[in-house]
Each structure stands twice: as structure tokens, then as C-alpha cells.
Amino acid sequence: MHLDSIDRYGSPKITSLLRKEGWKVSERFVGKLMKENGLRSCVTKKYRVNTTDSNHDQPIAPNLLNQNFETTAPNKVWVTDITYIPCREGRMYLASVLDLYTRKIVGWKLADRMTTDLVLAALDQAYEAQKPKKKLIHHSDRGSQYASEDYRKRLKTYKMKASMSRKGNCYDNACIESFHSVLKKEFVYCTKFNTKAQAQQEMFEYIELFYNRKRIHSSLGYLSPNQFELNYYKKVS
């Protein structure tokens, strides 16, 4: 069970999974067994690299989200951001798009430059995968990539409503910040990327094969994003 989570779960989530399989166990008991067997989740703290350039003259969208992170269905609100990924071959940057309802990463792109093309690629992937209806709220920080003319045009093409955080307020985009924090604690800081090709492959495996498909969330009733999304569409069909 613990190996299936690739050493990324602590005792609360292991307990939940065991109970789903019919085991009557307490979190305290599971924690004790994990300790006795030298099992623990990989959680590491590292330094933070600033990836937001808000010193520009591009238009700033209003804060439509206003820290209201509750939504009623998939593809109503997407949140997005860029984060730094260390690699021995050279710096890399990950742009992620997260669906606020399912917590699913609907689009992402990893590249060695923090450009508008990077965030456009993540957005395009999300749009092609989900095909959302018009008036989806797209929330980001005030970074120059998201405020650029090309990005604003793409949002208009996709009929999305732009929303941006207040200057210097990370809490306005807390959900995507939380995902990037989890990504780094569970995966990036526990892995040494020697090459950019390795980083690309292992990032795909973490996001697409583990995070979206298998990683359970307490906020989703201990379901994975994919399972939570599937359950929603079963209910409304």
C-alpha cells in the first residue's frame, strides 16, 4: 500500500486507503507500524524562487475570484501559475493549470524559459483536453506572461474571463500555490534531475500517472482528481 503511493502518503491517507479495503485500523496504529518499519512520507522544505514579474505596463484584470475557492462543477474556474524546477542540466519552469472543483491538473508545460509561450502551451493543453464552455473564470497572478497581449487574446478566443490576484498577495491564488508546494515536497525535492529529458519524463509520470489518477485528497473525500471528476459526470448524466 505504501509503496503504491511511492512514499508520498503519511499515516492519515494510508489509514483512509486501508479502511476502503475493509481494514479496521486507527491512524495511530498505522503511524506506529510505519515508524516501526522505517516508512515515512517524503516531505522536504527548500528555498523559494520568485517567478512573478509584476513590474510591467500591461493591463491587469480584476480579481473576480476574490479568494472564493468554492465552485459547483468542473471547468467553471481554473487557476494557474509558474514554478521553478531545479535541474543539474539547467533551470526549468513548470506552468500548471488546475481545475478548482476537481483539483485536477488539466494542463501543464515544463520548459527552460519562463515565457508567454510556456503559459500558452499549458493553457492550450487544458482547453483541448477539457473543452470548457464559455465564461470560465481563469485566475492567475499579475505576471507579465499572463498579462501579455498574446495571452489576453487567447483567453478571448477561448471565451474565458480573466481574473488576477492582488499585487503581492499569494493567498489570492492559494490553490495552485498549494499544488506546487505539494509537487515539490512529495516529488521534486525527493528527486535529482540530472537532465532536462529526465525531468520531462518524471514530471509526466508524477502529474499524469500519479497525481491526477491516484493521489487521494482529503478535500475530495479521499478520491483522486480523476475519480472525483468521473463521479461528478456519472451523477449528472
C-alpha positions in Angstrom: 0.0 0.0 0.0 2.7 2.5 1.0 4.8 1.5 -2.0 1.9 2.2 -4.3 1.9 5.8 -3.2 5.6 6.0 -4.0 6.4 7.1 -0.4 4.2 10.2 -0.8 1.5 9.4 1.8 1.6 9.8 5.5 -0.5 7.8 8.0 -3.8 9.7 7.5 -4.1 8.8 3.8 -2.7 5.3 4.3 -5.4 4.8 7.0 -8.1 6.0 4.7 -7.0 3.6 1.9 -6.8 0.7 4.3 -10.3 1.4 5.5 -11.6 1.5 2.0 -10.2 -2.0 1.5 -12.1 -3.2 4.6 -9.4 -3.0 7.3 -10.5 -1.7 10.7 -7.4 0.3 11.7 -6.8 3.6 13.5 -4.4 6.3 12.3 -2.4 5.9 15.4 -1.9 2.2 14.7 -0.9 2.8 11.1 1.5 5.5 12.2 3.1 3.2 14.7 3.5 0.4 12.1 5.0 2.8 9.6 7.5 4.1 12.2 8.5 0.5 13.2 9.2 -0.4 9.6 11.0 2.8 8.8 8.3 4.1 6.5 7.5 7.8 6.2 6.3 10.2 3.6 8.9 12.3 1.7 8.4 15.9 2.8 11.2 18.4 2.5 11.4 22.1 2.7 13.6 24.1 0.3 14.2 27.7 -0.7 11.7 29.6 -2.9 12.5 31.2 -6.2 10.3 34.1 -7.3 8.7 33.5 -10.6 6.3 36.5 -10.8 7.3 39.6 -12.7 4.5 42.1 -12.0 6.6 45.2 -12.9 5.1 45.8 -16.4 2.7 48.1 -18.1 0.2 45.5 -19.4 -3.5 45.7 -18.3 -4.4 44.0 -15.1 -7.7 42.0 -14.9 -10.0 42.4 -11.9 -9.9 39.9 -9.1 -13.1 38.0 -9.9 -12.2 35.0 -7.7 -11.6 37.1 -4.6 -10.4 34.1 -2.6 -13.8 32.3 -3.2 -12.4 28.8 -3.9 -15.8 27.0 -3.8 -17.3 26.0 -7.2 -20.1 23.6 -8.2 -18.8 21.8 -11.2 -15.7 21.1 -13.3 -14.4 23.7 -15.8 -16.0 26.6 -14.0 -12.8 28.1 -12.6 -9.2 27.3 -13.5 -6.2 28.7 -11.6 -2.7 28.8 -13.0 0.8 29.7 -12.1 4.5 29.1 -12.8 7.0 27.5 -10.5 10.8 26.8 -10.6 12.1 23.3 -11.1 15.8 22.6 -10.3 17.7 20.5 -12.7 21.5 19.9 -13.0 21.5 20.5 -16.7 19.8 23.9 -16.2 16.9 25.7 -14.7 13.4 24.7 -15.7 9.9 26.2 -15.2 6.6 24.5 -14.8 3.3 26.2 -15.8 0.3 24.4 -14.4 -3.5 24.9 -14.9 -5.7 23.4 -12.1 -9.4 22.9 -12.1 -10.7 24.3 -8.9 -13.6 21.8 -8.5 -11.7 18.5 -9.2 -8.2 19.7 -8.2 -7.1 18.1 -11.5 -4.1 19.4 -13.4 -5.9 19.9 -16.7 -2.8 21.4 -18.4 0.9 21.8 -17.8 4.1 22.6 -19.6 7.7 22.2 -18.5 10.4 24.3 -20.3 13.7 26.0 -19.7 12.4 29.6 -20.2 9.7 31.5 -18.3 8.0 32.9 -21.3 4.5 33.7 -22.6 4.8 30.6 -24.9 5.2 28.5 -21.8 1.9 29.5 -20.2 0.1 29.5 -23.6 1.2 25.9 -24.1 -0.3 24.9 -20.7 -3.5 26.8 -21.4 -3.9 25.3 -24.9 -3.4 21.8 -23.5 -6.0 22.4 -20.8 -8.5 23.8 -23.4 -8.0 20.9 -25.8 -8.4 18.3 -23.0 -11.4 19.8 -21.3 -13.3 21.8 -24.0 -14.9 24.1 -21.3 -18.0 26.1 -22.0 -17.7 29.9 -22.3 -17.3 32.3 -19.3 -14.9 30.0 -17.4 -13.0 32.1 -14.9 -9.3 31.9 -15.5 -7.3 33.2 -12.4 -3.6 33.9 -12.3 -1.2 36.3 -10.6 -0.1 39.5 -12.3 2.9 38.1 -14.0 3.9 39.6 -17.3 3.3 36.3 -19.1 -0.4 36.2 -18.1 -0.9 39.9 -18.7 0.7 39.8 -22.2 -1.3 40.7 -25.3 -0.9 37.2 -26.7 -2.3 35.6 -23.6 -5.2 38.0 -23.3 -6.1 37.3 -26.9 -6.0 33.5 -26.3 -8.4 33.9 -23.3 -10.7 35.9 -25.6 -10.6 33.3 -28.3 -11.5 30.6 -25.7 -14.2 32.9 -24.3 -12.7 32.9 -20.8 -13.0 35.6 -18.2 -9.6 36.8 -16.9 -9.1 37.2 -13.2 -5.9 38.3 -11.4 -4.6 38.3 -7.8 -3.9 41.5 -6.0 -0.3 42.6 -6.1 1.9 40.6 -3.7 -1.0 38.6 -2.3 -0.2 34.9 -2.7 -3.4 33.9 -0.8 -5.5 35.1 -3.8 -4.1 32.1 -5.8 -3.7 29.7 -2.8 -4.9 26.6 -4.5 -2.3 26.5 -7.3 0.3 27.6 -4.8 -0.7 24.6 -2.7 -0.4 22.2 -5.6 3.1 23.5 -6.4 4.0 23.1 -2.8 2.8 19.5 -2.7 4.6 18.8 -6.0 7.9 20.0 -4.6 7.6 18.3 -1.2 6.4 15.0 -2.5 8.3 14.8 -5.7 10.8 17.5 -6.8 12.8 17.8 -3.6 13.0 14.0 -3.3 14.3 13.6 -6.9 17.6 14.6 -8.6 17.0 15.6 -12.1 20.3 15.2 -13.9 18.9 16.1 -17.4 16.0 18.0 -18.8 14.8 14.9 -20.6 14.7 13.1 -17.3 12.8 16.0 -15.7 10.2 16.0 -18.5 9.6 12.2 -18.3 9.3 12.1 -14.5 7.1 15.2 -14.4 4.7 13.5 -16.8 4.7 10.4 -14.6 4.0 12.4 -11.4 1.3 14.6 -12.8 -0.5 12.3 -15.3 0.1 8.8 -13.8 0.2 9.6 -10.1 -1.3 13.0 -9.1 -4.4 13.0 -11.4 -5.0 9.3 -11.4 -4.0 8.0 -8.0 -3.3 10.7 -5.4 -6.1 11.0 -3.0 -7.3 14.3 -1.5 -9.0 14.8 1.8 -11.0 17.7 0.3 -12.3 15.3 -2.4 -13.4 12.6 0.1 -10.1 10.8 -0.3 -10.6 10.3 -4.0 -8.2 11.2 -6.8 -9.0 14.1 -9.1 -9.8 11.8 -12.0 -12.2 9.7 -9.9 -13.8 12.8 -8.4 -14.4 14.2 -11.9 -15.8 10.8 -13.1 -18.2 10.6 -10.2 -19.5 14.1 -10.9 -20.3 13.3 -14.5 -21.9 10.0 -13.5 -24.2 11.9 -11.2 -25.3 14.4 -13.8 -25.7 12.0 -16.7 
